[in-house]
Amino acid sequence: MFRVKTSHLVLMVGLIAPLPSYAANFCVKIGAGFGNGGSSFVGKGFALPAAGGCKAWAGYVKTATSVIANSTGAACLSTSGGVLTLTVISTNPSFLGAGQSSLDHIRLCPAGAAGCPIGAGQSIGGTFAGPAAKQTCTANLLSLPAVHD
């Protein structure tokens, strides 16, 4: 009779069918969001940090009809887990100008406006200022064309 300890069985299952360790994307709309007269920040492979923690942000912002600017920064989630603060630097010489960047400071409630201690989310400073909210990452937002402004 063949006997396997439970701990060995779990190890074998993990080796045969490893669980995915990648994070989903995270999208934030400013104004009405990209395609609706606003802008959308896309954090590639970004998942919310644990409450009281911070994580690096890397991705892009889509705006106008075909402008894509590379973005990097950091996001921190309040200890209560209710408020996300995201500071992002974006660059695109064709849109912002050679040597120019946009520094945007975004505060929003990832769970939505209900019970949000800061009221409505907001992006202040920078080129992409206005009301801010979490947004569903659609195929249109995740599409990164080879040619863009």
C-alpha positions as CSV (number, residue, x, y, z in Angstrom):
1,M,0.0,0.0,0.0
2,F,1.3,3.5,-1.0
3,R,1.2,6.1,1.8
4,V,1.8,9.8,1.4
5,K,1.9,12.3,4.2
6,T,-0.4,15.3,3.9
7,S,2.4,17.8,3.9
8,H,4.1,15.8,1.0
9,L,0.9,15.7,-0.9
10,V,0.5,19.5,-0.6
11,L,4.1,20.0,-1.8
12,M,3.6,17.7,-4.8
13,V,0.3,19.5,-5.8
14,G,2.2,22.8,-5.6
15,L,4.9,21.6,-7.8
16,I,2.6,20.1,-10.4
17,A,0.0,23.0,-10.5
18,P,1.6,26.1,-9.0
19,L,-0.8,28.8,-8.1
20,P,-0.5,32.0,-10.1
21,S,1.5,34.7,-8.2
22,Y,0.8,37.6,-10.5
23,A,-1.3,40.6,-9.5
24,A,-4.2,42.0,-11.4
25,N,-4.1,45.5,-13.0
26,F,-5.6,48.5,-11.1
27,C,-7.2,51.4,-12.9
28,V,-8.1,54.9,-11.7
29,K,-10.2,57.3,-13.6
30,I,-9.8,61.1,-13.4
31,G,-12.9,63.0,-14.5
32,A,-14.9,60.6,-16.6
33,G,-11.9,58.5,-17.5
34,F,-10.2,57.8,-20.9
35,G,-12.5,57.8,-23.8
36,N,-15.1,59.9,-22.0
37,G,-13.2,63.2,-21.8
38,G,-11.0,62.3,-18.9
39,S,-7.8,60.3,-18.2
40,S,-7.2,56.8,-16.8
41,F,-4.1,55.6,-14.8
42,V,-3.3,51.9,-15.3
43,G,-1.2,50.2,-12.7
44,K,0.2,47.1,-14.5
45,G,0.3,44.1,-12.2
46,F,-0.7,46.3,-9.3
47,A,-2.8,45.1,-6.4
48,L,-3.7,47.1,-3.3
49,P,-1.1,47.0,-0.5
50,A,-2.2,45.6,2.9
51,A,-3.8,48.2,5.2
52,G,-1.1,50.5,6.5
53,G,1.3,49.5,3.7
54,C,2.7,50.9,0.5
55,K,3.6,49.4,-2.9
56,A,5.4,50.6,-6.1
57,W,3.2,51.7,-9.0
58,A,4.3,51.2,-12.6
59,G,2.2,51.6,-15.7
60,Y,0.8,54.4,-17.8
61,V,-1.9,57.1,-18.1
62,K,-4.2,57.2,-21.2
63,T,-5.7,60.6,-22.1
64,A,-7.1,62.6,-25.0
65,T,-7.8,60.3,-27.9
66,S,-4.5,58.6,-28.3
67,V,-2.0,59.9,-25.7
68,I,-0.2,57.5,-23.5
69,A,2.3,58.6,-20.9
70,N,4.5,56.3,-18.9
71,S,3.9,56.5,-15.1
72,T,5.8,55.4,-12.0
73,G,5.2,56.1,-8.3
74,A,4.0,54.7,-5.1
75,A,0.6,53.9,-3.5
76,C,-0.2,53.7,0.2
77,L,-3.3,52.3,1.8
78,S,-4.4,53.9,5.1
79,T,-4.3,51.8,8.3
80,S,-8.1,51.5,8.2
81,G,-7.9,50.2,4.6
82,G,-10.3,52.9,3.5
83,V,-8.2,55.5,1.7
84,L,-5.6,54.9,-1.1
85,T,-3.0,57.7,-1.7
86,L,-1.2,57.4,-5.0
87,T,1.6,59.8,-6.1
88,V,2.6,59.3,-9.8
89,I,5.1,60.9,-12.1
90,S,4.2,60.6,-15.8
91,T,6.2,61.5,-18.9
92,N,5.5,61.9,-22.6
93,P,7.7,64.4,-24.5
94,S,5.2,64.7,-27.4
95,F,2.3,65.6,-25.1
96,L,3.9,67.2,-22.0
97,G,7.0,68.7,-23.7
98,A,10.7,67.6,-23.8
99,G,12.1,67.3,-20.3
100,Q,8.7,67.9,-18.7
101,S,6.7,65.6,-16.5
102,S,3.4,65.6,-14.6
103,L,3.3,64.9,-10.9
104,D,-0.2,63.9,-9.8
105,H,-1.3,63.2,-6.2
106,I,-4.4,61.1,-6.1
107,R,-6.6,60.2,-3.1
108,L,-9.6,57.9,-3.4
109,C,-11.5,55.2,-1.6
110,P,-11.0,51.9,-3.4
111,A,-14.2,50.4,-2.1
112,G,-16.3,53.3,-3.5
113,A,-17.8,56.5,-2.2
114,A,-20.2,54.9,0.4
115,G,-18.6,55.5,3.8
116,C,-15.5,57.1,2.3
117,P,-13.9,59.3,5.0
118,I,-12.5,61.8,2.5
119,G,-15.7,62.2,0.5
120,A,-15.1,62.0,-3.2
121,G,-11.7,61.0,-4.5
122,Q,-9.5,63.7,-6.1
123,S,-6.3,64.1,-8.2
124,I,-4.6,67.4,-7.4
125,G,-1.6,69.0,-9.0
126,G,-0.1,67.8,-12.3
127,T,-1.7,67.7,-15.7
128,F,-4.3,65.1,-14.8
129,A,-6.3,66.8,-12.0
130,G,-10.0,66.3,-11.2
131,P,-12.4,63.9,-9.5
132,A,-10.8,60.4,-9.0
133,A,-12.3,57.0,-8.6
134,K,-11.4,53.3,-9.0
135,Q,-12.3,52.1,-12.5
136,T,-12.7,48.7,-14.1
137,C,-9.7,47.9,-16.2
138,T,-11.4,47.3,-19.6
139,A,-9.7,45.8,-22.7
140,N,-9.6,49.4,-24.1
141,L,-7.6,50.6,-21.1
142,L,-5.3,47.7,-21.2
143,S,-4.6,48.0,-24.9
144,L,-1.2,49.5,-25.4
145,P,-0.7,50.3,-29.1
146,A,2.7,50.4,-30.7
147,V,2.1,53.9,-32.1
148,H,0.5,56.6,-30.0
149,D,1.0,60.3,-29.1
